[in-house]
Each structure stands twice: as structure tokens, then as C-alpha cells.
Amino acid sequence: MLNHINIQDIVSIAKEAGSAIMEIYEKDFQIEYKDDKSPLTEADLKSNEIICSALVNLYPDIPLLSEENKEVPYGDRKGWEYFWLIDPIDGTKEFIKKNGEFTVNIALIHKDVPVLGVVYAPVLNDMYYAKKGEGAFKNGLRLPLEQNSEPEKKLSVVASKSHLSKETQEFIDNLRLSTEELSLVSKGSSLKLCMVAEGAADIYPRLAPTMEWDTAAAHAVVLEAGKEVLQYQEDFLSEGAKLLPVVYNKENLLNPWFVVRG
């Protein structure tokens, strides 16, 4: 199945969605709120329509799961071998703030692992993409773009701009004990995972809620850049800790707390 998918087709879909988003971004737009109090704009819906229509047209046999579509019961999706996992706008709060730090996320999941991912930041015009066995790229350049060979001297941490929890802050404070100099940068959306993939940050702790569609596309980029997304546990920073990867298509689509690292 994966061999029959041209990732540049998915890149083109993300760009088309990004163009439609930018038309709305540059004018006044209405904001609604979903049952969980999360914001929703016409840009979310337009992007979702473009992505879902294009994927169904190109790959009618692959089911899809999107944040903005009707929920698919676990009984229907638990047997899916492959499926698309979509967040039409990851970082809607950043979209509303107009700070540019939001992305279009399209992932292909095989069983419980992301094997293809496209993450497009239309304001920044940055395109991250990866396909299993073919590497990860940012704007055509292979990732990682840089490597930190001396983390004990200098460590770069990226954290959420809108969701820096007390637990995340404590984790960062513990990291300070393992390096001479720690720098902290805040960023919105799945760009944080992509920063670790490209080497612009060494580690991203997310000890706060996310959903599977928030992370899947960037997770694929991280994996193909030779890095990992691991479930957080209390002994995470201990030597010999047995750490498990974050997986997808769970009965509950809420992600566990996790840490992205090289």
C-alpha cells in the first residue's frame, strides 16, 4: 500500500489546503466553539473539506479519520490496516492569534505507527514531509539539518506556547541538572516535534493532553529523521528506564504524555 502512495501528491494537497486557509487568515473570520470548548473556524472546515475530498479521490480504499469529521467508532476502525489521520489546522489557537505557528497535518498510519507524514506551515511556508524508508525533509532538505554532539554542555528544549503545564516545567527543571546550559523556546502546534526532527531543538516534553491527529504527521517526520516519540513515565530520565513508543488508533484517541528526543 505505502509503495503506491506518492508523497508529493500529499504535499500538494497540504499546499492547496494551506492556500485556502491563508485566504481566510488574512481577513476577519468567525470563531465557533465545539462541545469541548476548543475553537473552530471556517478555515478548519475548508481545509478539512479539501484534504478529505482529495484523499478519497486519490485513494478511495483507504479510510480516514479527521478531527473535524464525525467520530468513527472503535469497533469500525480497530481492524484498519492503513488509514489517513488528519488535523486540518493544528494550532487553531495560534491561527486565531495570527502568530503564524499553525500547521496542516496529514498522516498515514499503518496499524499503530505513522509511516507517512506531511506538516505544512502556510504562514512560514515551511513544508516537512517523510515516508517510511525514504527519509524526512524540510523544504526539500534532508533531516536532521543539525546535530548536537555535546548535550551535556548545551541542551535546547522546545515547549508549548499555549499549554506549558506544571509537570512539563518540573521535567525541564530536572533536565537542567544534566547540562551546563539549557535554552528554552516556545512554539505552537506540531512545529515542536518538527524542530526536534530537524535538530533545531534537542527535546520536546509534552506533559499535557494532545490527540492522535495533533501528533501523527510530525511523528512520522521525527521517526524518519532517526528520532523518537516516547511515552512519558516517572523514571523517564533514569538510565535503564524501559520506555514505550506512542502508538495510534487506540480506543481512546487521547495521547499519553510524551517526550520527543534524538
Helices and strands as residue ranges (DSSP letters): G 2-4, H 7-25, E 31-33, E 39-41, H 42-58, E 64-66, H 74-77, E 82-90, H 92-97, E 103-110, E 113-121, E 126-131, E 135-138, E 141-142, E 154-160, H 166-175, G 176-178, E 181-187, H 191-198, E 203-206, H 212-224, E 228-231, E 258-261
